[in-house]
Amino acid sequence: MKKLPIFKNEEEEREFWADHDSTEYVDWAKASTVVMPKLKPSLKTISLRLPETMLAELKLLANKRDVPYQSLLKIFLAERISKELHS
């Protein structure tokens, strides 16, 4: 294994890993799984225009499932994105 350099800052480290293979520096066979329960994905607020009838139907479905309609919309989008990427 090669010796891992000491980086001055995060930017320098980012540039290093963009051009180097980690398998030359890290023995991944000895790695263990790490759980980060408090890590949350970055969120970005968007504005989305929907037909009023579609929004009403989404709210109705969400109400039946007892979840906020925004959460249900995220679930629907995630399912469809997964389907599109894996088909």
Secondary structure, 3 states (H helix, E strand, C coil): CCCCCCCCCHHHHHHHHHHCCHHHCCCHHHCCCCCCCCCCCCCCCCCCCCCHHHHHHHHHHHHHHCCCHHHHHHHHHHHHHHHHHCC
